[in-house]
Amino acid sequence: MRGVPEETLEIESGKLVPPLGDEHRHLKDLIIASLTSKIKTYHYVLPMQLLSKSVNPKLDCRSLQTAYNKPGAFDARTVAHEVMIPFDQANHRVLGGSVEPYVNNPLRYPAVIRKYRAQQKNKTDWDKLVTVLDEVENRNDPQFTGAIFDQVLVEIYRLLESTSVVYPIPNRVSLQQTIDVIAKFVENKSGGDRMEAVCTALFRTVAKEFGIFDEVRREKVNTADASSGMGADIQCRLKGRVVLLVEVKDRFLTFTQINTKVNVARAEYRKYYSLQSEDSHPRTRRRSKKRTRASLPAGKIFM
């Protein structure tokens, strides 16, 4: 996340190192409460005001309008619409999805100060915003301002973990549209991973609709079947037992490959299916079908 130093976020390990220490526990609690307030407009105040202060330490982070008429007063609304709203939209509306938070009634005042407490519907949460911004402004220390702003970003990052992302989908998709979407998806080189993902989704749909197996597994595309214990690219199970193996190929399938996989399936599993491109050599298709029928009564090759 932009603005958070590398030592603050350890994404790979899943650990967050808070910029503020335990001596500022009260400020952490106030930040969290402000970002999760029932008043959606309040969610935008700390990130917006502290961002402005971090960029220009001469600004008064409590100011909402130039009408504040104090040294460092500025129009926070303009900055919010140009910076914070796009940020919110790009991060799954983690702050609430408001398109004009600084136009709403709670922030239609010159500054976030105690003077305007009486005009607020949620006075308790307004007090929390005032406390944090007063602390920053009274210290007027760029390093402390940066630490508070980083803590706000860390808490926003944590909120993203619980944010529900809704992807718009059409009510109905035709067969041709589906084929076109899949073709476009798999045309980019992925080492076979995208093709395997599509096939896995297909068999999971079959499992859900027909109940012929209750689990569909796949490993990373570059993981050897033997080391993963899979036997093939996709493994379908029913009540803990393997009932279907699927080998996915996006290029010519050789008889040697078929022969090897059939031996594995014959030794350990009941059914074996191979999905491959339709432009495989006719001789390979004939030999593969003959070999599979001879070895596995339920085995099939789809060309």
ZAMARGU-4260 file (C-alpha; in steps of 0.2 Angstrom, whole numbers, plus 5000, padded with zeros to 4 digits):
<rodrens>
0) 5000/5000/5000 | 5007/5017/4995 | 5014/5027/5009 | 5017/5012/5021 | 5036/5009/5022
5) 5042/4991/5019 | 5046/4988/5037 | 5028/4992/5042 | 5020/4979/5031 | 5027/4961/5029
10) 5015/4955/5017 | 5024/4939/5013 | 5023/4933/5031 | 5006/4940/5034 | 5012/4950/5049
15) 5009/4969/5052 | 5022/4979/5061 | 5012/4994/5068 | 5021/5011/5066 | 5014/5017/5083
20) 5021/5008/5099 | 5011/5003/5114 | 5013/5020/5122 | 5001/5026/5109 | 4988/5013/5112
25) 4975/5026/5115 | 4978/5034/5098 | 4977/5017/5089 | 4960/5014/5097 | 4954/5031/5091
30) 4960/5028/5074 | 4951/5011/5073 | 4935/5018/5080 | 4936/5033/5067 | 4938/5021/5052
35) 4924/5010/5058 | 4912/5024/5064 | 4893/5022/5060 | 4895/5039/5052 | 4902/5034/5035
40) 4909/5052/5032 | 4920/5050/5047 | 4930/5036/5038 | 4938/5048/5026 | 4943/5062/5039
45) 4960/5054/5046 | 4967/5047/5030 | 4963/5064/5020 | 4968/5076/5034 | 4984/5067/5038
50) 4989/5064/5020 | 4988/5083/5017 | 4998/5086/5033 | 5011/5074/5028 | 5013/5081/5011
55) 5014/5099/5017 | 5018/5101/5036 | 5013/5119/5035 | 4995/5115/5034 | 4983/5114/5048
60) 4977/5096/5048 | 4960/5101/5056 | 4955/5113/5042 | 4941/5108/5031 | 4939/5124/5022
65) 4949/5140/5019 | 4935/5149/5029 | 4943/5141/5045 | 4953/5158/5044 | 4968/5151/5053
70) 4986/5149/5048 | 4988/5133/5037 | 4969/5133/5033 | 4965/5124/5016 | 4951/5117/5006
75) 4951/5098/5010 | 4936/5095/5000 | 4946/5097/4983 | 4960/5086/4989 | 4948/5073/4995
80) 4939/5072/4978 | 4955/5071/4968 | 4965/5059/4979 | 4955/5050/4992 | 4939/5045/4982
85) 4950/5037/4968 | 4960/5028/4982 | 4944/5022/4990 | 4936/5016/4973 | 4953/5007/4969
90) 4953/4998/4985 | 4936/4990/4985 | 4927/5005/4993 | 4936/5000/5010 | 4931/5017/5017
95) 4913/5016/5012 | 4911/5020/4994 | 4905/5038/4996 | 4908/5049/4981 | 4907/5066/4990
100) 4911/5063/5009 | 4916/5081/5011 | 4900/5088/5005 | 4890/5078/5018 | 4882/5087/5033
105) 4895/5081/5046 | 4909/5090/5037 | 4901/5106/5031 | 4910/5116/5044 | 4927/5125/5043
110) 4937/5113/5053 | 4937/5097/5064 | 4937/5106/5081 | 4927/5105/5097 | 4918/5121/5092
115) 4907/5111/5080 | 4903/5097/5091 | 4885/5102/5095 | 4881/5101/5076 | 4886/5083/5075
120) 4874/5068/5076 | 4887/5057/5083 | 4897/5068/5096 | 4907/5054/5103 | 4915/5049/5086
125) 4918/5068/5082 | 4927/5069/5098 | 4939/5055/5093 | 4943/5063/5077 | 4946/5080/5086
130) 4958/5071/5098 | 4969/5063/5085 | 4970/5078/5074 | 4973/5090/5089 | 4987/5078/5095
135) 4995/5079/5077 | 4993/5098/5076 | 4999/5102/5093 | 5015/5092/5091 | 5018/5098/5073
140) 5032/5085/5071 | 5033/5078/5053 | 5040/5062/5060 | 5025/5060/5072 | 5013/5065/5058
145) 5020/5051/5047 | 5019/5038/5060 | 5000/5042/5063 | 4997/5042/5045 | 5006/5026/5043
150) 4995/5018/5057 | 4979/5024/5048 | 4985/5015/5032 | 4989/4999/5042 | 4972/4999/5049
155) 4964/5002/5032 | 4974/4987/5026 | 4967/4977/5040 | 4950/4982/5035 | 4953/4976/5017
160) 4954/4958/5024 | 4935/4959/5029 | 4929/4969/5014 | 4917/4959/5003 | 4921/4961/4985
165) 4905/4960/4974 | 4910/4957/4955 | 4896/4961/4943 | 4891/4947/4932 | 4877/4946/4919
170) 4861/4936/4923 | 4864/4924/4908 | 4879/4921/4897 | 4877/4912/4880 | 4888/4897/4875
175) 4897/4907/4862 | 4900/4921/4875 | 4907/4908/4887 | 4918/4901/4873 | 4925/4918/4868
180) 4929/4923/4886 | 4938/4906/4889 | 4947/4908/4873 | 4953/4925/4877 | 4958/4920/4895
185) 4969/4905/4889 | 4977/4914/4875 | 4990/4922/4886 | 5005/4911/4890 | 5004/4904/4908
190) 5013/4888/4906 | 4997/4878/4906 | 4990/4886/4922 | 4975/4895/4914 | 4970/4880/4904
195) 4971/4869/4920 | 4961/4882/4930 | 4947/4882/4917 | 4946/4863/4918 | 4946/4863/4936
200) 4932/4875/4937 | 4922/4864/4924 | 4924/4849/4935 | 4919/4858/4951 | 4904/4864/4942
205) 4900/4846/4937 | 4903/4840/4955 | 4891/4854/4961 | 4877/4851/4949 | 4877/4832/4948
210) 4885/4826/4964 | 4896/4813/4956 | 4911/4818/4967 | 4912/4830/4982 | 4930/4836/4980
215) 4940/4842/4965 | 4959/4845/4968 | 4973/4852/4958 | 4991/4857/4962 | 5002/4871/4955
220) 5005/4868/4937 | 5023/4866/4939 | 5022/4853/4953 | 5026/4835/4948 | 5011/4824/4950
225) 5022/4811/4959 | 5028/4823/4972 | 5011/4829/4975 | 5003/4812/4976 | 4990/4818/4963
230) 4992/4805/4949 | 4986/4818/4936 | 4984/4837/4934 | 4966/4836/4942 | 4960/4823/4954
235) 4941/4821/4958 | 4936/4812/4974 | 4920/4805/4982 | 4919/4801/5000 | 4938/4802/5001
240) 4941/4790/4987 | 4949/4795/4970 | 4936/4792/4956 | 4942/4802/4942 | 4959/4808/4935
245) 4960/4822/4923 | 4976/4826/4913 | 4975/4843/4904 | 4985/4847/4889 | 4985/4863/4878
250) 4997/4855/4865 | 5000/4839/4856 | 4997/4824/4867 | 5009/4809/4864 | 5006/4791/4865
255) 5020/4789/4877 | 5012/4802/4889 | 4995/4793/4888 | 5004/4776/4891 | 5013/4783/4907
260) 4997/4790/4914 | 4986/4775/4910 | 4999/4764/4920 | 4997/4775/4935 | 4978/4775/4934
265) 4977/4757/4932 | 4988/4754/4947 | 4979/4766/4959 | 4963/4773/4952 | 4947/4769/4944
270) 4944/4781/4930 | 4956/4791/4919 | 4951/4805/4907 | 4963/4815/4896 | 4958/4832/4889
275) 4968/4839/4875 | 4967/4850/4860 | 4957/4843/4845 | 4972/4845/4833 | 4982/4830/4840
280) 4988/4818/4827 | 4974/4805/4822 | 4986/4791/4824 | 4990/4796/4842 | 4971/4797/4845
285) 4968/4780/4839 | 4982/4772/4849 | 4977/4781/4865 | 4959/4776/4864 | 4964/4758/4861
290) 4977/4758/4875 | 4965/4765/4887 | 4950/4754/4883 | 4962/4739/4885 | 4968/4744/4902
295) 4953/4753/4910 | 4935/4748/4907 | 4930/4766/4912 | 4944/4775/4904 | 4941/4788/4890
300) 4951/4800/4880 | 4942/4816/4874 | 4951/4823/4859
</rodrens>
